Amino acid sequence: MANYAEPSSVQLPAALRPMLSLHDFEGAARRRLPRPIFGYIAGAAEDCASLRDNREVFAEYGLVTRVLRDVSQRSQSVTLFGQRYSSPFGIAPMGINALSTYRGDLVLARAAQQAGVVSIMSGTSLIPMEDVARESPATWFQAYIPGDQARIDALIDRVERAGFSTLVVTVDIPISANRENNIRTGFSTPLRPSLRLAWDGMVRPAWVLNTFLRTLWRHGMPHFENSFATRGAPILSPSVLRDFSARDHLNWQHLEAIRRRWKGPLVVKGLLSVEDALQAQRIGADGIVLSNHGGRQLDGAASPMRVLEAVVQAVGPDYPVLIDSGFRRGADVLKALALGARMVLIGRPFNYAAAVAGEAGVAHAIGLLRDEVDRNMAMLGVSACTELGPQHLVRRPHGA
């Protein structure tokens, strides 16, 4: 994983020239995607308090620079589960990427593998996992735990047969969240044809032709392909609701059974407490992802950045702690690394980048963030991510 493609000297496509940071992709994606699809990606639960806190928390940390240090040989590569990655960030799992751009899960995985960064395929994806693993074998797979042990075992076996090496199990959805934003923007699961949806398509013909109709013509109606060992419901089926329910009885014993069955690296995603982090470590998980699901589950849940330092202190510096939710800048990434995170995962911006310009958009977004990390490392006076620590941060007074 040490090698990655250098930025091309070829002029960027017109759609990408105004994209100077990850922030810029959001507005461009809003213009390209039907309102329900964009609303699903951008939205969060209830009043979006956690969504806002995920961004506001970074302003509470200032960076402490060091000067006149030779940083001419700096590298932002990191090693995780025996693999070397070119940057300390990766693409977080997000569902239904294939509605953002044609074959979206493949687009994200290919761009990530070309750049040498982590990409995690979502269990609520619309492309068979086998297709992604075959094309981009370095991809990780993220699963939601089905409701009974037999289906859990069958899903784990399917992930193994597909060829994935790293399994991420998301555990923070005992029940569905209160996504009022989905109702307001017209998104539903299952998707329901309506005049509103038809109008959104009419005013965005490029999406209709290049993503929706192209998918129908070449692959048929999209299904939730990877929630179980067998193919799931089509996105227009009312049985989708049934497939994503009945998880409130799940407990740590189910995760212990997954640990016994899965022989590769196992990562538990969706933790916010020290106690849960220690429990995941005790049952043999190889790493954890601190996450409030991007503000999409419990509104008011703390930003993972607020618990990161305490969790790292509890599990020890050698135990991989990853983190997501709200990261947009290279400085955000480095602040998390300074507090002990091993890697940062980013979801929405890469989804937006795919919507704007497909694989080229994702590659450009990765390059922008990689360049920010590189510049900021130089100005902080560090040559490797492992040199970052609390000494590079200062807490700003609340409201400053």
C-alpha positions, 0 to 999 in steps of 0.5 A: 500500500506504500505507492499511490498515484501522484496528482496528474498534470493534466488539466482538471475537468471543468466541474472540478476546477472550482473544487478547492476543498472538501467543503466545495463539493457539497454545494456542487452535489446539491445542484446535481442530485435530486433533492431527496437523494441529497437530503438523505446524504446531507441530513441528520437526526432531529434538530441536527445538534450532533451534526453541528457539534461534529464541526464546532468541536474542532474550533476548540483546539488550536494548533501549536507549531514548531519551527526550524525543524527539518521536515523535508523528508516528511511522510503521512503514511500510516500502518494499520493491521499490517498494511501501509496506507499512504494517508491517515484518512480513509473513506467511511461507509455510506449507504446507497452510494450508487444513487449518487453516481453510477456504480458509486461503490466501485467508484469510491473503492477504485479511487481509494485503492489508486490513492492508497487509502482505506475505503470501507464498503457499506452493508447498505449498498446497492452493488454486490460486495463480490464485485467490489472485492474483485475490483478493489481487493484492499476495500474493507467491508462494513456490516450491520448485524442481522437479527438472528445468529443464523443470518449473522453467521451466513453474512460473515461467511459471505464476506469471507468468501468475497475476499475482504480482509477487514470487517467493520461491524457497526453497532450504534443502530438498535432502532432507526433514528428520527430522520425528520429531514428525510420526510422534509426532503421527500426521501423514504425507504422504500423510495416511493414514486411521486410527482415531487420525485419526478420533478426533481428528476426532470430538472436534473436530467444529467443525474436521470440519464447518467445514474438512474436510467443507466443503472436500470438499463445495465443492471435492473432495479437496484437492490440492497445487495449486502445486508444478508448472505442473500440478496435483499429487497429492491429499493422500491419494496416495502420489505426494506423496512423489515430488513432494517429492523429488529436489532434492539435485542442484539448484545455483546454475545453476538459480537463475541460470536462474530469474533470467533467466526471472523479470522481477519481484523475486526473493527467495531464502529459506533462507540462513544464511551470508555466502557464500550471501548474497553469491552470491545478490546476485551472480546478481541476486536482489533480496533474501534471507530469512535462515531456518532454516525455523523449525527444521524442517530441520537441527536445530542450525542457527543462528538467523538472528538470529545471522548477520543483522548479518554478512550485512547488513555483507557485502551492504551496507545498501541490499540487502534482507535479510528474516528469519524463524524464531521472531519473536513480539513487536513487540520481536523485530521491532524488534531485527531491524530494528536489526541491519539487516533490512528486514522480518520474516516470521512463519509459525506464529502467523498460521496459528494465528490463522486456525485460531482465527477465520479471517480475523478471527483473522488480522486481530486477530493483525496488529493486535496485532503492529502495536500492539506495534511502534508502542508500542515505537517510541515508547518507543525514541524513534524515529519511523520504522523507518529510524531503528533501528540497533545503537545501540538494542541492547546484548548481554546476557552469555550466560545473563543 
